[in-house]
Amino acid sequence: MIGFETEGIPELQEKLKRLSGVEPRREMSEAVAKFLRTELQKIPRQHYVSRKRAYGKSFDSDKQRRWFFASLADGSLKVPYRRSGKLRRDWQVMPFGATDYIVVNENPAAKWTQDADTQANMMRLRGWKTFQEILRRQSDRIRQVANGVYDKWIRKMRL
């Protein structure tokens, strides 16, 4: 399982101090988490990258090569690979404590596809964005989403 939460954006933390109750923070956290989930669910256009290009060789061992061709012959391995969309669908927004939400993906493939620390070279070459990259690239948009919720609460509370 991989998951992450965002915190510590100083200007947002200051604004939240002025609002009473947990509901504004909960709503802001949920809005940001849903935005991030949407970004994480964007998948790159499918295109072929050879194992040789990604890893410098077609097979790691003779045993792996024999397994590949035997699996291809008995029909247990299908080529070309068809995407199921499961990794995309497995991104979830979940409550975390009284006021926060987190974005998680319990699919084991997420670790090798969308985590900068463990992303497979093949996935990088195919254009998969890591959650760390999405957080960095979307930081301004994240602030806009959070500020939009904050502004709504300011209007609602007439502050």
C-alpha positions as CSV (number, residue, x, y, z in Angstrom):
1,M,0.0,0.0,0.0
2,I,1.2,3.5,-0.7
3,G,-0.5,6.6,0.6
4,F,0.3,10.2,1.3
5,E,-1.1,13.3,2.9
6,T,-0.3,17.0,2.4
7,E,0.2,19.3,5.3
8,G,2.1,22.3,6.3
9,I,1.2,24.8,3.7
10,P,1.8,27.8,6.0
11,E,-0.6,30.3,4.6
12,L,-3.4,27.7,4.8
13,Q,-2.6,26.7,8.3
14,E,-2.8,30.4,9.3
15,K,-6.2,30.8,7.7
16,L,-7.6,27.7,9.3
17,K,-6.7,29.1,12.8
18,R,-9.3,31.9,12.1
19,L,-12.1,29.4,11.4
20,S,-13.7,27.7,14.3
21,G,-14.7,24.0,14.3
22,V,-13.4,21.0,12.4
23,E,-15.8,21.2,9.4
24,P,-13.9,23.8,7.3
25,R,-10.7,21.8,7.7
26,R,-12.4,18.5,6.9
27,E,-14.0,20.0,3.8
28,M,-10.7,21.5,2.6
29,S,-8.8,18.3,3.2
30,E,-11.4,16.3,1.3
31,A,-11.5,18.7,-1.6
32,V,-7.7,18.6,-1.9
33,A,-7.6,14.8,-1.6
34,K,-10.3,14.4,-4.3
35,F,-8.3,16.7,-6.6
36,L,-5.2,14.7,-6.1
37,R,-7.0,11.4,-6.7
38,T,-8.3,12.8,-10.0
39,E,-4.7,13.7,-11.0
40,L,-3.4,10.3,-10.0
41,Q,-6.0,8.6,-12.0
42,K,-4.7,10.2,-15.3
43,I,-2.8,7.5,-17.1
44,P,-0.4,8.0,-20.0
45,R,-1.2,7.0,-23.5
46,Q,-0.2,3.4,-24.0
47,H,2.9,2.9,-26.1
48,Y,5.4,0.1,-26.5
49,V,8.8,0.3,-24.7
50,S,11.0,-2.8,-25.1
51,R,12.5,-4.5,-22.0
52,K,15.9,-4.1,-23.7
53,R,15.4,-0.3,-23.9
54,A,14.2,-0.1,-20.3
55,Y,16.7,-2.5,-18.6
56,G,19.5,-3.1,-21.2
57,K,18.5,-6.7,-22.0
58,S,15.4,-8.6,-23.1
59,F,15.5,-11.2,-20.3
60,D,17.3,-11.4,-17.0
61,S,18.0,-15.1,-17.3
62,D,17.5,-18.1,-19.5
63,K,15.0,-19.4,-17.0
64,Q,12.9,-16.2,-17.5
65,R,13.1,-16.5,-21.3
66,R,11.9,-20.1,-21.2
67,W,9.0,-19.2,-18.8
68,F,8.0,-16.4,-21.1
69,F,7.8,-18.5,-24.3
70,A,6.2,-21.4,-22.5
71,S,3.5,-19.1,-21.0
72,L,2.9,-17.6,-24.4
73,A,2.5,-21.0,-25.9
74,D,0.1,-22.3,-23.3
75,G,-2.1,-19.2,-23.5
76,S,-1.6,-18.1,-19.9
77,L,0.3,-14.9,-21.1
78,K,-1.4,-12.6,-23.6
79,V,0.5,-10.3,-25.9
80,P,-0.1,-7.5,-26.4
81,Y,-0.9,-6.6,-22.9
82,R,-4.4,-5.0,-22.4
83,R,-4.9,-2.5,-19.7
84,S,-7.6,-3.4,-17.1
85,G,-7.9,0.1,-15.6
86,K,-7.7,-1.5,-12.1
87,L,-4.7,0.6,-10.9
88,R,-6.6,3.8,-11.9
89,R,-9.8,2.7,-10.2
90,D,-8.0,1.7,-7.0
91,W,-7.0,5.3,-6.0
92,Q,-9.3,6.1,-3.0
93,V,-10.0,9.0,-0.8
94,M,-10.3,7.9,2.8
95,P,-11.0,9.7,6.1
96,F,-7.9,10.0,8.4
97,G,-8.7,11.1,11.9
98,A,-11.3,13.7,12.8
99,T,-10.5,16.3,10.1
100,D,-8.3,14.9,7.4
101,Y,-8.5,12.8,4.3
102,I,-5.7,10.8,2.6
103,V,-5.4,9.4,-0.9
104,V,-4.3,5.7,-1.0
105,N,-3.9,2.9,-3.4
106,E,-3.6,-0.6,-2.0
107,N,-2.9,-2.1,-5.4
108,P,0.6,-3.6,-5.3
109,A,1.3,-2.3,-8.8
110,A,1.0,1.3,-7.6
111,K,4.3,1.0,-5.8
112,W,6.1,0.1,-9.1
113,T,4.1,2.6,-11.2
114,Q,3.5,5.8,-9.3
115,D,6.0,6.0,-6.4
116,A,9.2,7.9,-7.2
117,D,11.2,5.7,-4.7
118,T,10.3,2.4,-6.3
119,Q,9.0,3.2,-9.8
120,A,10.1,0.7,-12.4
121,N,12.2,2.2,-15.2
122,M,9.7,0.7,-17.7
123,M,6.9,2.7,-16.2
124,R,8.9,5.9,-16.2
125,L,9.7,5.5,-19.8
126,R,6.1,4.9,-20.6
127,G,5.2,8.2,-19.1
128,W,3.7,7.3,-15.7
129,K,3.8,10.3,-13.3
130,T,4.7,9.6,-9.7
131,F,2.6,11.1,-6.9
132,Q,5.6,13.1,-5.7
133,E,5.8,14.7,-9.2
134,I,2.1,15.4,-9.2
135,L,2.3,17.1,-5.8
136,R,5.2,19.2,-7.0
137,R,3.7,20.2,-10.3
138,Q,0.2,20.8,-9.0
139,S,1.1,22.7,-5.8
140,D,-0.4,26.0,-7.1
141,R,-3.6,24.2,-8.1
142,I,-3.8,22.5,-4.7
143,R,-3.6,25.9,-3.1
144,Q,-6.4,27.1,-5.4
145,V,-8.6,24.2,-4.4
146,A,-7.9,24.7,-0.7
147,N,-8.4,28.5,-0.9
148,G,-11.7,28.0,-2.8
149,V,-13.0,26.0,0.2
150,Y,-11.6,28.5,2.6
151,D,-13.3,31.4,0.7
152,K,-16.6,29.6,0.7
153,W,-16.4,29.2,4.5
154,I,-15.4,32.9,4.9
155,R,-18.4,33.9,3.0
156,K,-20.6,31.4,4.9
157,M,-19.3,32.7,8.3
158,R,-19.3,36.3,7.2
159,L,-15.7,36.9,8.4
